[in-house]
Amino acid sequence: MFEQAAGLALLAACYPPAMLMAARYLASVRPGRSAALYALGGLVIVTIVGCAALVAIRAGGLADPRHRHTRDGLRLALGIAAIAAAVLLACRPAFLAGRASKRGSRPPGKPGLITRLTTDPSPRAAFAVGVVMFGPSLTFLAAVEVVATTRTGIGDTIAAMIMIIIVTVAFAWLPLAVYLAAPVPTVRWLRAFDGWLRRYRRQLLVAVIGIVGVLLVIQGSAGLA
């Protein structure tokens, strides 16, 4: 259970927009405070959603061996949804390019949303962005589903959920911890990472969602068979 849930949580953590925002906050005017509030917002929403999903799945009796087919069906449905999301995301650039050509590009000199949010962020804005960026995802829900449908003691359940929450928000608090230890090298590395992530974030997101979808489809299909 722990290995499978940790793997899915790590994939959930590889969410390029959330990683990009963490890098931008650490390069902002007040990096330490902004990044800390951003990570706190992520921890709060992930904890709330994870606990709610755990309770809902357990209340539905999916951990009961008699409901094995229902559990496998849920995994299959999550896998299909993830694959569909990956396909739609992969096709999205062509769609957006068509819309952009009709409406015209952004007026020169007007900053984008991410730039406006991270240049001089307020505490409330940083916390709110953390909540939005780390909202529920299919990959995170799949990790919680692994714990919720495993018949285990309360101690193991709590430990697994804490692990999932910490790993899911890892790319928010880990850069902050490294920054506090070595500010100058961290900012230099994050600027380079920011440029790389902006170029390849869509490909990374498609790959992560697609891998999770394939794994869940295989697990669900094998269980139903």
Secondary structure, 3 states (H helix, E strand, C coil): CHHHHHHHHHHHHCCHHHHHHHHHHCCCCCHHHHHHHHHHHHHHHHHHHHHHHHHHHHHCCCCCHHHHHHHHHHHHHHHHHHHHHHHHHHHHHHHHHHHHHHHCCCCCCCCCHHHHHHHCCCHHHHHHHHHHHCCCCHHHHHHHHHHHCCCCCHHHHHHHHHHHHHHHCHHHHHHHHHHHHCHHHHHHHHHHHHHHHHHHHHHHHHHHHHHHHHHHHHHHHHHHC
